């Protein structure tokens, strides 16, 4: 069976077709990258042939080299520009590769044999060296497509054997002659080339196999991502609407709109109300996560007055902190501080940080909010006096579905998404959200955003609303 017919059978399998296409593209890329290196080698060989042996033969060899290189260049670009991995196109390009390989290999073999004949019946260092160099070059750089490599090396090996055997037969050399040594040396060199080719080929195929495994894992990951997105969409459409009705009904019952709630039912209604609120928060976080992954979250950027903004944030979060017996304290803030931000999203981030600070602080403690300005940056800091987070916990803190604290000290539950979403929001602001452990008890979370000078705000802050892809 010929190499061509072998591939005619194998390329019908989609997996084999994909692999063969990848191998051909790798072969073509290497061929394009080594174009000038090949030209330098050809130039050196032809100059030696022209100066020491025959200028006419050098010109003839140059003509064939030009044709072969032109064909190779055409084939390489055709392979690299293959849009569809069709069997027909792969076969066509493979046949063209065979043609180009045969032409260039036969030209090199003819070059070596011609010089050997011109040298007479002696040892042939120059032609055999060029054959050896060409074969090693092929072993190192043409191993991507095995059939092409075998074709090229086969032609070179015929030349390797022809040169010493031609001399031995022509002069009927005895076994003690150096011409026989030359033949045995050629056989050794051919074995060395085969081994080099095998090692290079095996390394390449191992790498290719690993790349295919990575591609398959990537496809599985993409499928899992689609499944997750579909699940989140289901949460949006199938859970949010009935949950809103359930929560609304529970709120009406709790406020007495449906009549006086019996004393024995009050605790049950309160528990159901709290859990409905938690479930609603989880759904909202999941929907935010879906928007971020899909790159559909919109931001309404404007110049935000930091002092007024932080005052509102503290007022909005005080009732929650008061329920946990935590006091929120706002430090002194310069009245001319502005940042370029989406106020609603920034409020979401700070509310999440403040709620965490309150949850993980002991009753009776104070959470402080303050600002710092340095090098054109505004840093908003939230300082708690809780048990404190270690530096090693940084990855866990900002990971999806992970709680800041899973110990018995955690007084209030959460979704485990808040800090991950917050970090993504701040990244979309080209800012930084991070933390450090205090020298004393507790942790300081901080947000860094670029400062907007008050002088730059000539009218109500200009804004732009745009969706952003958030990593």
C-alpha positions as CSV (number, residue, x, y, z in Angstrom):
1,X,0.0,0.0,0.0
2,X,1.3,3.4,-0.9
3,X,1.6,6.3,1.6
4,X,-1.0,8.2,-0.4
5,X,-3.5,5.4,-0.3
6,X,-2.8,4.9,3.4
7,X,-3.8,8.5,4.1
8,X,-6.7,8.2,1.7
9,X,-8.1,5.6,4.2
10,X,-7.2,7.3,7.4
11,X,-8.3,10.9,6.7
12,X,-12.0,9.7,6.5
13,X,-12.0,9.4,10.2
14,X,-12.8,12.8,11.7
15,X,-10.3,12.4,14.5
16,X,-7.5,11.4,12.1
17,X,-8.5,14.2,9.8
18,X,-8.2,16.7,12.6
19,X,-4.8,15.4,13.6
20,X,-3.5,15.2,10.0
21,X,-4.6,18.8,9.4
22,X,-2.8,19.9,12.6
23,X,0.3,18.1,11.5
24,X,0.3,19.6,8.1
25,X,-0.2,23.1,9.5
26,X,2.7,22.6,11.9
27,X,4.8,21.3,8.9
28,X,3.9,24.4,6.9
29,X,4.6,26.8,9.7
30,X,8.1,25.4,10.2
31,X,8.7,25.5,6.4
32,X,7.8,29.1,6.2
33,X,9.9,30.0,9.3
34,X,12.9,28.3,8.0
35,X,12.8,29.8,4.5
36,X,15.8,32.0,4.8
37,X,17.8,29.4,6.6
38,X,17.3,27.0,3.7
39,X,18.3,29.7,1.2
40,X,21.6,30.3,3.1
41,X,22.4,26.6,3.0
42,X,21.6,26.3,-0.7
43,X,23.7,29.4,-1.4
44,X,26.8,28.0,0.4
45,X,26.5,24.6,-1.4
46,X,26.0,26.1,-4.8
47,X,28.9,28.5,-4.5
48,X,31.2,25.6,-3.5
49,X,29.9,23.5,-6.5
50,X,30.3,26.4,-8.9
51,X,33.9,27.3,-7.7
52,X,35.4,23.9,-7.4
53,X,33.4,21.7,-9.8
54,X,31.0,23.1,-12.4
55,X,29.3,26.5,-12.7
56,X,26.8,25.0,-15.3
57,X,25.7,22.3,-12.9
58,X,25.4,24.9,-10.1
59,X,23.1,27.0,-12.3
60,X,21.0,23.9,-13.2
61,X,20.7,23.0,-9.5
62,X,19.8,26.6,-8.7
63,X,17.0,26.5,-11.3
64,X,15.5,23.3,-9.7
65,X,15.9,24.8,-6.2
66,X,13.9,27.9,-7.3
67,X,11.1,25.8,-8.7
68,X,11.0,23.6,-5.6
69,X,11.0,26.5,-3.2
70,X,8.3,28.3,-5.2
71,X,6.1,25.1,-5.1
72,X,6.8,24.7,-1.3
73,X,5.9,28.3,-0.7
74,X,2.6,27.9,-2.5
75,X,1.7,24.7,-0.7
76,X,2.7,26.0,2.7
77,X,0.4,29.1,2.3
78,X,-2.4,26.9,0.9
79,X,-2.2,24.6,3.9
80,X,-2.1,27.5,6.4
81,X,-5.1,29.1,4.8
82,X,-7.3,26.0,4.8
83,X,-10.6,27.2,6.2
84,X,-12.4,23.9,6.2
85,X,-10.9,20.6,7.2
86,X,-12.4,18.7,4.2
87,X,-11.0,15.4,3.0
88,X,-10.7,16.6,-0.5
89,X,-8.6,19.7,0.5
90,X,-6.4,17.6,2.8
91,X,-5.7,15.1,0.1
92,X,-4.9,17.8,-2.4
93,X,-2.4,19.5,-0.1
94,X,-0.9,16.2,0.9
95,X,-0.2,15.3,-2.8
96,X,1.3,18.7,-3.3
97,X,3.5,18.2,-0.3
98,X,4.7,14.8,-1.8
99,X,5.4,16.5,-5.1
100,X,7.4,19.4,-3.5
101,X,9.3,17.0,-1.2
102,X,10.2,14.6,-4.0
103,X,11.4,17.5,-6.2
104,X,13.6,19.2,-3.6
105,X,14.9,15.8,-2.2
106,X,15.8,14.5,-5.7
107,X,17.5,17.8,-6.5
108,X,19.7,17.5,-3.3
109,X,20.4,13.9,-4.0
110,X,21.4,14.7,-7.6
111,X,23.6,17.5,-6.4
112,X,25.5,15.1,-4.1
113,X,25.8,12.3,-6.6
114,X,27.0,14.7,-9.3
115,X,29.8,16.1,-7.2
116,X,30.7,12.6,-6.1
117,X,31.0,11.5,-9.8
118,X,33.1,14.7,-10.6
119,X,35.4,13.9,-7.7
120,X,36.2,10.4,-9.1
121,X,36.6,7.2,-7.2
122,X,37.7,8.5,-3.8
123,X,36.3,9.3,-0.4
124,X,33.5,11.9,-0.8
125,X,33.5,14.1,2.2
126,X,31.7,17.1,0.7
127,X,28.7,15.4,-1.0
128,X,28.2,13.0,1.8
129,X,28.4,15.8,4.3
130,X,25.7,17.8,2.4
131,X,23.5,14.6,2.3
132,X,24.0,14.2,6.1
133,X,23.2,17.8,6.8
134,X,20.0,17.6,4.7
135,X,18.9,14.4,6.4
136,X,19.5,15.8,9.9
137,X,17.7,19.0,8.9
138,X,14.7,16.9,7.7
139,X,14.8,14.7,10.9
140,X,14.6,17.9,13.1
141,X,12.2,19.9,11.1
142,X,10.1,17.6,8.9
143,X,8.9,15.1,11.4
144,X,5.3,16.5,11.6
145,X,4.0,14.5,8.7
146,X,5.5,11.0,8.9
147,X,4.9,10.0,5.2
148,X,6.6,13.2,4.0
149,X,9.6,12.5,6.2
150,X,9.9,8.9,5.0
151,X,9.8,10.0,1.4
152,X,12.5,12.6,1.9
153,X,14.8,10.3,3.9
154,X,14.2,7.5,1.5
155,X,15.6,9.5,-1.4
156,X,18.5,10.7,0.7
157,X,19.3,7.1,1.8
158,X,19.3,5.9,-1.9
159,X,21.9,8.6,-2.6
160,X,23.9,7.7,0.5
161,X,24.2,4.1,-0.7
162,X,24.6,4.9,-4.4
163,X,27.8,7.0,-3.9
164,X,30.0,4.4,-2.2
165,X,28.5,1.4,-4.0
166,X,29.1,3.1,-7.4
167,X,32.8,3.6,-6.5
168,X,33.2,0.0,-5.3
169,X,31.6,-1.5,-8.3
170,X,33.4,0.8,-10.8
171,X,36.9,-0.1,-9.5
172,X,36.0,-3.5,-8.2
173,X,37.5,-2.4,-4.8
174,X,38.7,-5.1,-2.4
175,X,37.3,-5.3,1.1
176,X,40.5,-3.6,2.4
177,X,39.8,-0.5,0.4
178,X,38.7,2.8,2.1
179,X,35.8,2.8,-0.3
180,X,34.3,0.0,1.8
181,X,34.9,1.9,5.0
182,X,33.0,4.8,3.3
183,X,30.0,2.4,2.7
184,X,30.0,1.1,6.3
185,X,30.2,4.7,7.6
186,X,27.2,5.6,5.4
187,X,25.3,2.7,6.9
188,X,26.2,3.9,10.4
189,X,25.2,7.5,9.6
190,X,21.9,6.3,8.1
191,X,21.1,4.4,11.4
192,X,21.9,7.6,13.4
193,X,19.6,9.6,11.2
194,X,16.8,7.1,11.6
195,X,17.2,7.2,15.4
196,X,17.2,11.0,15.4
197,X,14.1,11.1,13.3
198,X,12.4,8.6,15.6
199,X,13.2,10.6,18.7
200,X,12.0,13.9,17.1
201,X,8.9,12.3,15.8
202,X,8.0,10.7,19.2
203,X,8.5,14.0,21.0
204,X,6.3,15.8,18.5
205,X,3.5,13.1,18.6
206,X,3.6,13.2,22.4
207,X,3.2,17.0,22.4
208,X,0.4,16.7,19.8
209,X,-1.4,14.2,21.9
210,X,-1.2,16.4,24.9
211,X,-2.6,19.3,22.8
212,X,-5.5,17.1,21.7
213,X,-6.2,16.2,25.3
214,X,-6.2,19.8,26.3
215,X,-8.5,20.6,23.4
216,X,-10.9,17.9,24.5
217,X,-10.8,19.2,28.1
218,X,-11.5,22.7,26.8
219,X,-14.5,21.4,24.9
220,X,-15.8,19.8,28.1
221,X,-15.2,23.0,30.0
222,X,-17.2,24.9,27.4
223,X,-20.0,22.5,27.6
224,X,-20.0,22.8,31.4
225,X,-20.1,26.6,31.0
226,X,-23.1,26.4,28.7
227,X,-24.8,24.1,31.2
228,X,-24.1,26.5,34.0
229,X,-25.4,29.5,32.0
230,X,-28.6,27.5,31.2
231,X,-29.0,26.8,34.8
232,X,-28.7,30.4,35.8
233,X,-31.2,31.4,33.1
234,X,-33.6,28.9,34.6
235,X,-33.0,30.4,38.0
236,X,-33.8,33.8,36.5
237,X,-37.1,32.8,34.8
238,X,-38.4,30.0,36.9
239,X,-37.4,30.9,40.5
240,X,-37.3,34.7,40.7
241,X,-41.0,35.4,39.8
242,X,-42.6,32.9,42.2
243,X,-40.1,33.8,44.9
244,X,-41.0,37.5,44.6
245,X,-44.7,36.5,45.2
246,X,-43.8,34.3,48.2
247,X,-41.6,37.0,49.7
248,X,-44.3,39.7,49.1
249,X,-47.0,37.5,50.7
250,X,-44.8,36.9,53.7
251,X,-44.0,40.6,54.1
252,X,-47.7,41.4,54.0
253,X,-48.5,38.8,56.6
254,X,-45.7,40.1,58.8
255,X,-46.9,43.7,58.6
256,X,-50.4,42.6,59.5
257,X,-52.0,43.5,56.1
258,X,-53.8,40.2,56.0
259,X,-55.0,40.5,59.6
260,X,-53.4,40.0,63.0
261,X,-50.9,37.2,62.9
262,X,-51.4,34.7,65.8
263,X,-48.6,34.7,68.3
264,X,-47.7,31.1,67.7
265,X,-47.3,31.8,63.9
266,X,-45.1,34.9,64.2
267,X,-41.8,33.1,64.7
268,X,-42.6,30.7,61.8
269,X,-43.5,33.7,59.5
270,X,-40.3,35.5,60.6
271,X,-38.1,32.4,59.8
272,X,-39.8,32.0,56.4
273,X,-39.3,35.7,55.7
274,X,-35.6,35.6,56.5
275,X,-35.0,32.6,54.4
276,X,-36.9,34.1,51.5
277,X,-34.7,37.2,51.7
278,X,-31.6,35.0,51.7
279,X,-32.8,33.0,48.7
280,X,-33.6,36.3,46.9
281,X,-30.1,37.5,47.6
282,X,-28.6,34.3,46.3
283,X,-30.7,34.5,43.1
284,X,-29.6,38.2,42.6
285,X,-26.0,37.2,43.0
286,X,-26.3,34.3,40.6
287,X,-27.9,36.7,38.0
288,X,-25.1,39.2,38.5
289,X,-22.5,36.4,38.0
290,X,-24.2,35.3,34.8
291,X,-24.2,38.8,33.5
292,X,-20.5,39.2,34.2
293,X,-19.6,35.9,32.7
294,X,-21.5,36.8,29.5
295,X,-20.1,40.3,29.4
296,X,-23.6,41.8,29.6
297,X,-23.3,43.9,32.8
298,X,-23.8,47.6,32.1
299,X,-22.0,50.4,34.0
300,X,-23.2,54.0,34.2
301,X,-20.0,55.9,34.9
302,X,-20.1,59.4,36.4
303,X,-18.2,61.6,38.8
304,X,-19.2,60.4,42.3
305,X,-18.8,62.8,45.2
306,X,-17.1,60.6,47.8
307,X,-18.2,62.4,50.9
308,X,-21.9,62.4,50.0
309,X,-21.7,58.9,48.7
310,X,-20.1,57.4,51.9
311,X,-22.6,59.3,54.1
312,X,-25.5,57.6,52.2
313,X,-23.8,54.2,52.3
314,X,-23.4,54.4,56.1
315,X,-27.0,55.5,56.6
316,X,-28.2,52.7,54.4
317,X,-26.3,50.0,56.2
318,X,-26.7,51.2,59.8
319,X,-30.0,49.3,60.4
320,X,-28.4,46.0,59.5
321,X,-25.3,46.7,61.6
322,X,-27.5,47.9,64.5
323,X,-29.3,44.5,64.5
324,X,-25.9,42.9,65.0
325,X,-25.0,45.4,67.7
326,X,-22.2,46.9,65.5
327,X,-21.6,50.6,65.1
328,X,-20.6,52.2,61.8
329,X,-18.3,55.1,62.0
330,X,-17.4,57.4,59.1
331,X,-14.1,59.2,59.4
332,X,-13.4,62.7,58.1
333,X,-13.6,62.9,54.3
334,X,-12.4,65.8,52.1
335,X,-15.3,67.6,50.5
336,X,-13.4,67.9,47.1
337,X,-12.9,64.1,46.5
338,X,-14.5,62.6,43.4
339,X,-14.1,59.3,41.6
340,X,-15.2,58.1,38.2
341,X,-17.6,55.2,39.0
342,X,-20.9,53.6,38.6
343,X,-22.5,54.8,41.8
344,X,-25.0,51.9,42.1
345,X,-22.4,49.2,41.5
346,X,-19.9,50.9,43.9
347,X,-22.7,51.0,46.5
348,X,-23.2,47.3,45.9
349,X,-19.5,46.6,46.6
350,X,-19.3,48.8,49.7
351,X,-22.5,47.4,51.1
352,X,-21.2,43.9,50.7
353,X,-17.9,44.8,52.4
354,X,-19.7,46.6,55.3
355,X,-22.1,43.7,55.8
356,X,-19.2,41.3,56.0
357,X,-17.4,43.6,58.4
358,X,-20.5,43.7,60.6
359,X,-21.1,39.9,60.4
360,X,-17.5,39.0,61.4
361,X,-17.2,41.5,64.2
362,X,-18.1,40.8,67.8
363,X,-21.1,42.6,69.3
364,X,-20.4,46.1,70.6
365,X,-17.5,46.7,68.2
366,X,-17.1,49.5,65.7
367,X,-16.5,49.3,61.9
368,X,-14.7,52.4,60.6
369,X,-15.0,53.8,57.1
370,X,-12.2,56.2,56.1
371,X,-10.5,57.6,53.0
372,X,-6.9,58.2,51.9
373,X,-5.5,60.1,48.9
374,X,-2.2,59.2,47.3
375,X,-0.7,59.6,43.8
376,X,-4.0,60.5,42.1
377,X,-5.8,57.6,43.8
378,X,-8.7,57.6,46.2
379,X,-8.6,54.7,48.7
380,X,-11.8,53.8,50.6
381,X,-11.0,51.7,53.6
382,X,-13.3,49.6,55.8
383,X,-11.7,48.7,59.1
384,X,-13.2,46.0,61.4
385,X,-12.0,44.7,64.7
386,X,-13.0,41.1,64.1
387,X,-10.8,37.9,64.2
388,X,-8.9,39.0,61.1
389,X,-8.2,37.3,57.8
390,X,-4.7,35.8,57.1
391,X,-2.8,36.7,54.0
392,X,-3.0,33.1,52.9
393,X,-6.8,33.3,52.7
394,X,-6.7,35.9,49.9
395,X,-7.6,33.4,47.1
396,X,-10.4,31.9,49.2
397,X,-11.8,35.3,50.1
398,X,-12.4,36.2,46.4
399,X,-13.3,32.8,45.1
400,X,-16.9,31.9,44.0
401,X,-19.2,30.2,46.4
402,X,-16.7,30.5,49.3
403,X,-17.6,32.0,52.7
404,X,-15.2,34.4,54.4
405,X,-15.6,32.3,57.5
406,X,-17.2,28.9,57.8
407,X,-16.6,28.5,61.5
408,X,-19.1,28.7,64.4
409,X,-18.2,32.5,64.8
410,X,-20.2,33.3,61.6
411,X,-23.5,34.8,62.9
412,X,-25.2,35.4,59.5
413,X,-25.3,33.3,56.4
414,X,-24.4,34.4,52.9
415,X,-24.2,33.3,49.3
416,X,-20.4,33.0,49.0
417,X,-20.5,35.2,45.9
418,X,-20.4,38.7,47.2
419,X,-16.7,39.2,47.3
420,X,-16.1,37.6,44.0
421,X,-18.7,39.8,42.3
422,X,-17.4,42.9,44.1
423,X,-13.8,42.2,42.9
424,X,-15.0,41.9,39.3
425,X,-17.0,45.1,39.6
426,X,-14.0,47.0,40.8
427,X,-11.8,45.5,38.1
428,X,-14.3,46.8,35.6
429,X,-13.7,50.2,37.1
430,X,-9.9,49.7,36.5
431,X,-9.6,49.8,40.3
432,X,-8.3,47.5,43.0
433,X,-10.2,45.6,45.7
434,X,-8.0,43.9,48.3
435,X,-7.4,43.6,52.1
436,X,-4.7,43.4,54.7
437,X,-4.7,42.1,58.3
438,X,-4.5,44.9,60.9
439,X,-1.6,45.1,63.3
440,X,-4.1,44.7,66.0
441,X,-7.4,42.7,65.7
442,X,-9.4,42.7,62.6
443,X,-9.0,43.3,58.8
444,X,-9.0,46.3,56.5
445,X,-10.6,46.0,53.1
446,X,-9.9,48.8,50.7
447,X,-11.0,50.0,47.3
448,X,-8.6,52.1,45.1
449,X,-10.1,54.2,42.3
450,X,-8.7,57.0,40.1
451,X,-9.4,60.4,41.5
452,X,-11.3,63.0,39.4
453,X,-10.3,66.6,40.2
454,X,-13.1,68.9,41.1
455,X,-11.9,71.4,38.6
456,X,-12.6,68.9,35.8
457,X,-16.3,68.7,36.7
458,X,-17.7,71.8,34.9
459,X,-21.3,70.6,34.9
460,X,-23.3,67.6,36.2
461,X,-20.9,64.7,35.6
462,X,-20.9,63.3,32.2
463,X,-21.6,59.6,32.1
464,X,-21.4,56.7,29.8
465,X,-23.4,53.5,30.0
466,X,-21.8,50.5,28.4
467,X,-21.6,46.7,28.8
468,X,-18.2,45.4,29.8
469,X,-16.7,42.0,29.7
470,X,-15.6,41.1,33.2
471,X,-13.0,38.4,33.6
